[in-house]
Amino acid sequence: MKKSVLVAVLCVVFGGVFALDIMEELNMAFKKGDYRTFSKYFANNVELNIPGNEGQFSKAQAEQILRDFFYKNQSRDHAIAHQGESKDGARYTIGNLNTSSGNFRTYCHIKKQGDALKIYELRIEKE
């Protein structure tokens, strides 16, 4: 009984420590071609620059475009090349995506909206 209470308290106190950082979560989503993870973080309007689709799109449209991209370009691996944060809390990550149809450079711009982090810009450019 005492052990289970201690484990529960430790989970509550340290639970946040084990949560994935958004940058690592997006890196894993690129590796898996998991468009749903991106959709979870999309702002209501997202600027996309993905082969064949450039412009401002709604969250639903952006999800569909990214789903189609990963369907046509099955992900094999993704590595973060650079990431950072500005003074106002905006974050970015730049990476290299290896797919079944070649290599791409990725760029993701994230800003805080209320208490949540949201993707405002996503670029996937052929290398």
N, C-alpha and C positions, 0 to 999 in steps of 0.2 A: 504494500500500500504506500509506504513512504517513498519508495523508488519511483512509482508512477506519478506521485505528486511532484517530486523533484524534476522528473523529466518534463512534465507539463509546464512547470515554472521556467525551466531553461528554454523550452521551445518558445514561450511567450517573450522572454527577455532577449534571447539571441536569434529569434526567428528571422528578423530583418537582415542579419548578417549573411544568411545563406541564400537570400533572394538574389537572382541574377541582376546585374546592372543592365540598363536598357541597351547599352552599346554591345555588351556580350550577347544579350538576347537577340539583337538584330543580326549580329555576326552569325549566330547559330541558325537564324532564319534564312540568311543568304546561303549558308552551307546546305541546308535541307530543301531550299526552294519553297519555303513555307510562307506563302503570301498572306495567310491569316494572321500571323504574328504582326506583320507590317500593318495590316488593316486595323488591328487593335489599337495601334498608336497613331494612325492617320488623323490629322486635323480635319475639320469639316471640308476644307478646300486644300488641295495638295498640288504643288507645282511638280509636274513630272517631266523628265527628259529621258525617255526610254525609247530605243529604236522603234520608229514608226508612230510614236505617240509623244508629242511635246505640247505642253500647255498647262492650264489650270483645270483641275478636275475635282469633282465631288469625291467624297470618301468612297462611295459605292463604285463610281467609275474607276477610280484609282485601283481599287481592289481587283476589279475585273481585268484591267490592263496588266497589272502585275501577275495575276493568275495566268493570263495568256502568255506573258513573257516566259515564265518558268515552265509552262507546258512546252513551248517551242525550244527552250534553252535549259535543258535539265542540268541542275546544279551539281557540280562535283566537289567544289571546295571554295572557300572564301577566307581571305586573310586580311586583317586590318593592317593598313599601312601607316595611317596617321589618325589621331583623334585629339580633340581638344574642347575647350570651353572658353567662352568669352566672359567678360566682366558682368554682363547682364544675365548670365546663366544659360545662354544659347549653347548648344553642343553640336559637334559635327563628327562624322567618321568618314574616312576615305579608305577604300579597300580594293582588293583585287579578287574578282570572281572568275572562277574557272567553270565552264559549262560544256555540254556536249557539242555545242556549235562554236566554241572559241572562248577567248578571254575578254573580260569587260572590266572597266574601272567603275567603282561605285562611290557615290557620295550621298550622304544622308544628313540633313539639317534638322535639328530638333530644338524646339523652344518649349518653355514652360507655359502652360495655359491653365490658370487657376492652380490647383495642386497637382496637375498631371503633366507629363511630358508628351508632346505631340510632334509628329513628323510633319513639317511644312514643305519640305523639298526633298525629292528623291531623284537621283540621276543614275542611270546605268548606261555607260557609253562603251561602244566597241573599241577595243585596243587595236 
